[in-house]
Amino acid sequence: MLVAPLPTGDQILPGARRGVLFALHDPSHHPATTAENLAHLLDLPKGAANVVKALLDGSDLKDYAAASGISIHTVRFHLKTAFARTGAHSQAELVRAALSALADLGSYISK
């Protein structure tokens, strides 16, 4: 919990003389990791976000392709798109970028 005085003046609460800000944060709360959240956080198209989600879930690319009913070539296309959008050069870097984005910004995304 954070408690901080609000700045005085009319910028925040016109006519108010004093104020206090209370902010609550639960560090054990983790937002649901969905392809939509990943797409939003990493600026990825839906297909690329689905591949990143599969990697975060520990799926093999071939298994993901089979389960999704798409070819491995399509999966690789989406993976290359995710690499280009995030600047990652490997699957490990891509997973690190996704985990970092979720840790840093995940609490600000909608569920």
C-alpha positions in Angstrom: 0.0 0.0 0.0 1.2 3.5 -0.9 -0.1 6.6 0.9 1.1 9.9 -0.5 -0.1 13.5 -0.3 -1.7 14.9 -3.4 -0.3 18.1 -4.8 -2.1 21.2 -3.7 -3.7 23.5 -6.2 -6.4 23.3 -8.8 -4.6 20.9 -11.2 -6.1 17.7 -9.7 -9.0 18.6 -7.5 -10.3 22.1 -8.1 -11.2 23.8 -4.9 -9.6 21.2 -2.7 -7.1 22.3 -0.1 -5.6 18.9 0.8 -5.8 15.3 -0.4 -4.2 11.9 0.1 -3.6 9.3 -2.5 -4.1 5.6 -1.5 -2.8 3.0 -4.0 -3.1 -0.7 -3.3 -1.0 -3.3 -5.2 -1.0 -7.0 -4.7 2.4 -8.4 -5.9 1.1 -11.9 -5.9 -1.7 -11.0 -8.4 -0.7 -11.9 -11.9 -3.0 -11.0 -14.8 -4.2 -13.8 -17.0 -1.7 -14.4 -19.8 -3.8 -14.5 -23.0 -2.9 -14.0 -26.6 -4.9 -10.8 -26.6 -2.9 -9.4 -23.7 0.4 -10.4 -25.4 -0.8 -8.8 -28.6 -1.6 -5.6 -26.8 1.6 -5.5 -24.7 4.0 -6.5 -27.5 2.1 -4.9 -30.4 1.7 -8.2 -32.2 -0.9 -9.4 -34.6 -3.2 -12.2 -33.4 -1.3 -15.1 -35.1 2.1 -14.0 -33.7 0.6 -13.5 -30.2 -0.9 -17.0 -30.3 2.6 -18.4 -31.1 4.2 -16.5 -28.3 1.5 -17.7 -25.9 2.1 -21.3 -27.0 5.9 -20.8 -26.3 5.1 -19.4 -22.8 2.9 -22.4 -22.2 5.9 -24.7 -23.1 4.5 -25.9 -26.4 6.8 -27.1 -29.2 6.2 -25.3 -32.5 5.2 -28.6 -34.3 2.8 -29.5 -31.5 1.3 -26.0 -31.6 0.8 -26.2 -35.4 -0.9 -29.6 -35.1 -3.1 -28.5 -32.3 -4.1 -25.3 -34.1 -4.7 -27.0 -37.4 -2.1 -24.8 -39.3 1.1 -25.7 -41.0 4.5 -25.4 -39.4 5.3 -22.9 -42.2 2.5 -20.6 -40.9 3.7 -21.0 -37.4 7.2 -20.0 -38.5 5.8 -17.0 -40.4 4.1 -15.9 -37.2 7.3 -16.5 -35.2 9.3 -14.3 -37.6 6.6 -11.6 -37.3 7.0 -11.7 -33.5 10.8 -11.6 -33.8 10.5 -8.5 -36.1 8.1 -6.7 -33.8 10.0 -7.3 -30.6 13.6 -7.2 -31.8 14.2 -10.8 -30.5 16.5 -13.1 -32.4 15.6 -16.4 -30.7 12.7 -18.1 -29.1 14.4 -17.6 -25.7 14.7 -13.9 -26.2 11.1 -13.7 -27.3 9.9 -15.5 -24.2 12.1 -13.2 -22.0 10.6 -10.2 -23.8 7.0 -11.5 -23.2 7.7 -12.3 -19.6 9.3 -8.9 -19.0 6.3 -7.1 -20.6 3.9 -9.1 -18.5 5.8 -8.4 -15.4 6.2 -4.7 -16.1 2.9 -3.8 -17.7 0.7 -6.7 -17.1 -1.1 -5.1 -14.2 -2.3 -2.3 -16.5 -3.9 -4.5 -19.1 -7.6 -5.4 -18.9 -8.5 -9.0 -18.1 
